[in-house]
């Protein structure tokens, strides 16, 4: 589960470091049991609203089933975060 507090803290980490590999390393150190990945925001389906919008990045939730991962809007089933870099 990813609650608003965790999401806010993850967003603050990304905002302080900038989106990219350094932010992923920091997120993985802080929450080692969660999944994190980075991509370009235009790789995310336009119909999906971000769980958090920051300056130069958006955060999306990763939902996990038994076999497949997918983006989700459900905080209760979220197991990770996608850091999506927004181009200028």
N, C-alpha and C positions, 0 to 999 in steps of 0.2 A: 504494500500500500504506500502510496506517495501522497502525503497530506500537504496542505498549503504551506505549512512551516518548512517542510523539507524542500518543496519547490522554490520557495522564496530564498532559502539558503543556497540552493544550487544556482539560482539565477544570480545571486550576489557574488558567488564564486566566479561564474563565467564573466560577469560584468567587470570584476576586478582584474582578471587575467586576460580576458578577450577570448572569443570563441576559437577553438582549435585544439590541438593535441595537448598543450600545456594545461588547459582547462579540464580536459578528459582525465589527465593524470591526477590532478587535484581532486576531482570528483570521485575517482576510483579509490584514492587513498582515504577520503573521508567516509565513503559508503562502499566498502569492499564487496558487499553482498549484492549490490545492485548492478544493473547493466547500463552502460553509457556508450553512446556512439555519436559521431559527428557527420554532418552532411551539409549540402547547400540547401537553403530553404526552398529553392525552386525544384528540388527533387521530391518534396513532400506534396501529396495531392492537395490541390487548391481548396477542395471542399472541407478539409480538416483545419479547424481553428487551433492555433497554438494554445497550450496550457498556460504559457507565460510569454510575453513579448518584452524584449529588452532592446537596448541600442545595439544594432548590428547582429542580433541573434534572436531566435525564437526557441522555446523549449516545447517539445512534444512528448507525450507519454508512450512508453512501450508496454504493451499488454502481452502477457505470456500465457499461452495455453500449454497443453501437455507436450506438443511437438513444434508448434510454429509461433513465431513472434509476429506481432502486428502493431500498428499504431492504434491507440485507443483514447477515448475521452474519459474513461472510467478510472478515477483515482484509486478506487478500492482494489482493482485488479492489476494496476500498473506495477511493473517490476523494474522499470528503468526509464531513462530519459534520453531523447535525441536532442543534441545541440545542433540547431540548424542555423548556419551562417547566412545572414541577409546581405546581399551585394548592395553596394552603393548605387 
